[in-house]
Amino acid sequence: MSTIDYNERIPNNVNLSENKTLQRALERWQPAYLDWWKEMGPDESSQLEVYLRTAISVDPKGWAHFDYVKMPDYRWGIFLTPVDADRKVNFGAHKGEDAWQEVPGEYRSTLRRIIVTQGDTEPASVEQQQHLGLTCPSLYDLRNLFQVNVEEGRHLWAMVYLLHAYFGRDGREEAEALLERRSGDADNPRILGAFNERTPDWLSFFMFTFLTDRDGKYQLAALAESGFDPLARTCRFMLTEEAHHLFVGESGISRVIQRTCEAMKANRVEEPEKLRALGVIDLPTIQRYLNFHYSVTLDLYGSEVSSNAANFYTQGLKGRFEETKVGDDHQLTNAEYEVLDLVGDKLVPKHVPALTALNERLRDDYIRDVEAGIGRWNRIVEKAGIAFRFKLPHKAFNRHIGTFAGAHIGPDGQVLSEADWTHHHREWLATEADREFVGSLMGRVAEPGKFANWIAPPARGINNQPQDFEYVRFH
């Protein structure tokens, strides 16, 4: 078990105390981080005692310790999975070489950009979710929100460590800039579009953690294959924590669906307006939220055909999902992959070099994972005897990056005229009226064991705690 020293000012398992220059640099960054957290972290949370899990080792079988922690006192730090002395670069032009413990000079700027882009998403998530605690549907959900927040904060620390440790002055400047950008800021926004979207209500939060954090899973998994070993080891540990974020999203939406189905059966109503009058979220509105968040998240994978993705792979910087389990030569010299192209008013499959289609392959891996989650939601509806089924829109729907940017394509994959899109898109994407209605349901429920009317209780508590456990203490 690789333990973590919590006696140090910056908890870590990278022997930080043996590198005084690096330690001092990170200790200089720390006050700016705490100032950022005070300004942009969860609203009105500083005095709350929250039942949080904290990593005590990087062993995936036993790394989480649960206890009450005040949010500003949470011990953020730097945790990497242990070194594998025999690890190799498993793909690209350097396949078979020993994994790199230092940054290869020729890839320095590219690798720094990859780390900065990943690092920028972490504080952005916290900023997007800043106000949600004031409208939590239960203490259970409030605790889960705060758990996600502190872990996103720690994932920022993970990337900042890499920048400070391996990229000199450029890395230090980039680490400072990570605390200066703001989600949705007109002048200094976050790097990726989805991380500048508002998350004004809990349905949006659950969609974000189900869909957009799942993109994080796939991006981290691809970076966990990196030939640059410190990055790979960092991302492998981050993936352990990311799983909880996905659970928060999928189970949260499952509970919303469960509650709506209960109201439909008990009152024998199906019409959205009648369900809204009962104070629950009708299933078509949940579908429209799904369509929006899914399409925005698909854009995070970038263009379907990408020379950058090809270069990252060839250089050994970013692999595929579960690279070592893929049964090919791991160099893709002559391999092809099918992508969709827009030709006139038709979507047409075409084969392109697999190296240039790596974004699309990762997007396809992601889509299969999301479809499995949608299937679990549909089983809830089916069990209730309700005919409605959730369905993922076509991958070309409502896209703003890549081949389909600006194209008018319906959720069924049909290419539409601009007039048809204008006439119908409000049926497919959450409207301002939808958001106002969902927002009207958002009121804080902060009594142990109580839940807002629009969401069902969870099947079990965190760390097997009882239904009425005091997950958050207000003192």
N, C-alpha and C positions, 0 to 999 in steps of 0.2 A: 504494500500500500504506500503510495507516494503522498505523504502528509504535507500539510500546509502550516507554516509558522504564523500564527495569529498574534504573536507577541511583537512582531515588527510593525513599523508604522504603515508599510504597504505589505499586507499579507501576500505571500508568494511561495512557489516551489521551484524557483529558478535561481536560487542562491544569490539573490539580489545584494545581500550584505557583502558579498565578496567582490562586487563591482561598485566601488564607492562613487565613481563618476556618474554612472548610470543611475545609481540610487539617488544621488543629489538632484539629478535632472528630473527624475520622476517625482521627487518630493517637492520640487519647484512647481511642477504641473498640477500637483494635487490640490492646492488651494483654489486654483482657477476652476478645477473640476467641481469642487464643493460649492463654489459661488454659482456655477452653472446649475447644479442640482437645486440649490436654494431658489434660484430664479425660475427654472424651467421644469423642475421635478413636480411630483404630484401635489396639487393644491391642498393646503391646510393639513398636511400630513406629518409635519415635523415633530409634533408631540404625541402622536399615536404610537401605541405598542402593537406591533404586528407579528403574527405567528408565521415567521418566515423560515425557509430552509436555507442553510448556508453550507457551502462545500467545506468539508473537513479533510478530504483527500481527493485525489483524481481517479480513484478506483471506481469504475462505474457500478460496482456491486454495493458500495457502501459509502458514498461520498456526501450524503445529505444529512445535516443535523437540523432539527426543528426546535425553535425557541422564540420567545418574544424579543423583538428588536425594535428600537426606535429607528425610523427610516434614515435620518442623517447619521446614525451610528452604525449602519450596516457596513461590514468590513469588505469593501470592494478590494480586489487584488488581481494578481497575475498568476493564472494556473494553466500549465501545459501538461498534456499526457507525458509519461516518461519517455526518454530517448530509447529508440530501438537501434542499437549499434550496427545491426546488419541491414538496416533499411536501404533500399535502392530507389532510384528514379524509375518509375514503372511504365513510362510512356514517353512518346516524342523522340526527338533526335538524341537525347541523352539517356535513353532507356538502357538500364543495366549498370549505369554509373552509381557510385555511392551517393545517397541523398546529401544535399548541400547543407552545411551548418552555417555557412556565410553566404551573403548575397552575391551571385555571379555578377561581375562588373558590367557585362554587356546587357544584363536584364534589369539593372538597378532601377531605372525610371519606370519601366513597365510594372515591375513588382510593387514599387511604392504606390503607383496609381491604383492597383488592384486592392491593396491594403487600405488605402484611404477611402476608396469607394465603399468597401465593406464596412469600415469603421464609421463612416458617415451615417449609415442606416441606423446605428444603435442609439445615439442620442436623439435622432429624429423620431423614433418610435415613442420615446419618453415624452417628447414635446407634443406629439400628436395626441397623446393620451392624458395630458396634464390635468384636464378639468373633470375627468370621468369619475373620480372618487366622490365628487359632490352629489352624484346621482346614482350611486351603486344600488343594485336591486337586492343585495344582502351583504352581510359581513363576510360570508364565504367568497362571494365574487369580489368584494373589495380587497380581501387578502390575496386573491389570485392576480388581480390587477397590479398590486404592489409587488408581488413576486416577479411578475414579468418586468416591471419597471427596474427593479434593482439588478436583475440579471442582464437586461439590456445595458444598464450602466456598467456592469462588470465586463461585458463583451467590448464595450468601448475601451476600457482599460487594457484588454487583451491586445487590441490593435495598436493602441498608443505605445504599449511596451515594445512591440515590434518596430514601430517607427523610431522610437528613441534608441533602441538597442542596436539597430542595424543600418540606419540611414542618416546618422550625423545631424548636421544643422538642418538640412532639408526636412528630415523626419521630425525634428523638434518644431519647426515652423508649421508643418502639416498638422501635428498634434494640437497646436494652439488653434489652428483654423477650424478644427473639428468642434471646438467649443464656441466658435464665433458665428457659424452658420445657424440659421433657425428654420424650422419647418414652416413652409408657406410664406416666408419673408419675401417681399417683392424685390428687395435689393440684394439679399444674401441668402438665397434658399438652399435647401439640401440638394445634393447632387442628382438624385434619382426622383423622377416625377411622382411615383406613388407615395413617397415620403414627404411630399408637400400637400397631400390631400388632408382635408379636415377629418377628424374622428370625433364627431359631436355627440354620439349616443352609443349605448352599449351594444346595439345590433351591429353598428359599424365596427366596434371594437372586436366583437366575436368574429365577424367576417375577416377583419384584418389579421387576427391571430390564426384563424383557420387557413386563410389563403396567402396573405403576404408573408407571415412568418414561415409558412411552408416553402415559399420561394427561398427564404433564408436557409432552410434546411438543405435545399438542393445546391444553393451557391456554396454554403459551408462544406457540404460533402464533396463538391468538386475541388474546393481549395484544400480540403483535407488530404487530397491525393498529391498535392504539390511536391515537386522535387526539393523546394526550399523547406527543410524539415521543421524549423521553428514555426512557420505558418501552418504546416500540416498538423503539428502537435497542438497548436492553439485551437484550430478549428475542430479537431476531434473532441476536445473537452467541451467547447461551446455547444456542439451537437447534443451532448448529454443534457444540457439545460434547455435547449431549444424544444425538446420533445414535450416538456410541460406546457410551453406556449401553445403548441398545436393542440394539446389536450384541452386547454382553456377555451380555444376557439370552437373546436368540434363539439365538445360537450355543452358549451354555452348555447350554440344554435340548436343542438338536439333538445335542450331543455325548453327553449322558446317554442320549438315545433310541438313538443309534448304538451305544453300548456295550451297552445292553440287548439290542438286536436281534442284535448279534454273539454274545452269550452264548446267546440263544434258538436261533440257527441252529447254533452249534458244539455245543451240548449237547442239541439237539432237545427242548427243554422249553418249555412255555408257562405252566404253573401258577405263580401268583405266589409261593407258598411255596418252590417249588423254585428259582425265580430268586433269591429273597432269600437262599437258602442259598448261592448262587454269589456273593453279594456285589454284586449289581446291583439297580437300582430297577425293579421291575416296572411295566409301562405303565399298568395301572389306578391305581396309586398316583400316578403323574405326572398322570393325568387328574384325580384328586381334588384334588391341589394346584392344578392349573389352575382347577378349578371355584371353589375358595375364593378365590384371589387375584384372579381375574377379577371375581367378584361384589362383593368388597370394593372393587375399583377402580371399578366402575361407579357405586358410591355417591358417588364423588368429584365426579361431574358435577352432583350436586344433584337437586332435584325436577324431574320431567318438565315441569311447568308452573310457571313462576317469574316473578313480577313483578320481582324483582331483576335477572334476566338481561335482561328487556325494558328496564329502566332503563339498565343498563350499555351496551346497544347503542344505544338512542335518544340517550344522552348522548355517544356516541362514545368510550367508555372501553375497551370490549372487543368485538371483532368476531367474525366466524365464521372457521372454518378456511379459509385462502386466500380471504379476503373479496373481493379484487379480481378473482378468477377466476369468481365466482358471477354468473350471468347474470340479474340482476333489478335492481330499482330501488335496492337497498341501504338502503331505509328500511322496507320490509315493512308499509306502511300497511294494505293489504288482503289480504296473503298469509296462507295457512293452512299448517299442517304436521300430519302425522298422528302421534298418540301413542296408546299403549295405555292402556285404563282397565280396572279390575277391577269387573265388574258381576256380583254374585252369585258363581257358580262358573265364570265365563267371563272370558277376556281379550278385550276388544272394542276395535277401532280407532275412534278418533274424531278429527275435525279441530278444531284450536284455532288461535287467532291465532299466526302464525309468530313474532311478537315474544316471546310468552310461552313458546315451545317451543325456545328457543335452546340450553338445556342438553341437551335431547333430541337436537337436530340434531348437536351436537358429540359426544354419546355415540354416535350412529349412525355418524358419520365414524370415530370411534375403533374401533368394532366391526368395520367393514369392513377396517380396517388390521390388526387382530388376526387376523381370519379368514384374511387372506393369509399371515400367519406360521404359523398352524396348518396351512394347506395345505402349506407347505414342510416342516413336521415330518412330515406324513403321507406325503410323497414318500419320506422316509427309510425309513419302515415298509414302504411299498409295494415299494420297491426290494429290501428284504430278503425279500419274499415272505411277509410276515406279515399276517394278516387284520385285525388291530386297527386302528381309526382314532380319532384324537383329534377331539373335537367340543366346540365352545363351548356351554355351557348357555344356556338362554333368558335374555334380558335381565332377566326378572322373578324369576329364581331367586335365593334367599338374599339378598334386598335388605333394607336397614335404613333407607333414606332414600327418600322419594318415595312414589308411588302404591302401591308393592308392599311398603312397610315392614311387617314383621310378617305378611305373607301367606304361606301355605304353598303354594309353587309348585315343581313338579319341574323338573329340567333340560330336560325336553321341553316345558315351558310348560303342563302340566296343573295346574289348581288342585286341591289336595289337602285332605283333612281333616287336622286336627291329629294324629290317630292315625296316618294314613298317613305324614305327614312324620316323626313320631317313629320309626316303624318302619323307614323307608328312608333317612333323611338320612345315616346313616353309610356308606351305599354311595356317596354322592355327594360328601361332603366329607372332607378328610383327618382321620383320627382320631388320638387320642393314640398309639395303637399304631403307626400309620403314621409319625408324627413320631419316635417312639422308635426305630423301625427305621432311618429315614433318618439320624437322629442317630448311630446306632451305626456308620454307615459313615464318619462324619466324623473323619478323622485327618490330621494335617498331612503332606503330601508336599512336601519342600523341596529335593530334589536336581534340578539342571538336567536337563531332558529326561524326567523321570519323572512319571507321572500316577497318581492313585488308580484302583483297579480299577473303580469305578463310572462313570467318565467317559472318553470317547475323547479323544485329542489333537486339537488344532485342525488344520484343513487347512493353515493357514499361520501364521507367527508375526507378532507385532506389529512394524510397520515392516519386514516381510519378514525378520525375524531367523530363524536356524535353530532347529530343534526343541529343541536342548539349550542354548539361549541362557540366560545367567544374568540373568534379569529382575530378580531381587532379590538383593542381596549382604548376607550376614550377617557383620558384623564387630564 
